[in-house]
Amino acid sequence: MFVVPRGCRNLSDRQVYLRSQTLFQLAQVLGLETLAEALPAREVDVNWIEALMQQRHQARQEKRYAEGDLLRNKLQAAGITLIDRPDGQTHWHR
């Protein structure tokens, strides 16, 4: 039986997915095994990714590095890895 905590009942699918990814990452850090099939594969929302990447780029240009790091972490929690190139471009992959 699975009980959904009261504060989680109104979360969007994306929020639930992001939180579950954080839990999986924490489990890996602790050396716990996780079942990859515990979550269904999610489609990539390219528009959402590119919007966050643009916000991160703007924050970095304005030397708001902490905000840029938060945006990178948000993408990473969704399973997106950012690669900053020496020429200033940023690419992503899953």
Secondary structure, 3 states (H helix, E strand, C coil): CCCCCHHHCCCCHHHHHHHHHHHHHHHHHCCCCCCHHHCCCCCCCHHHHHHHHHHHHHHHHCCCHHHHHHHHHHHHHCCCEEEECCCCCEEEEC
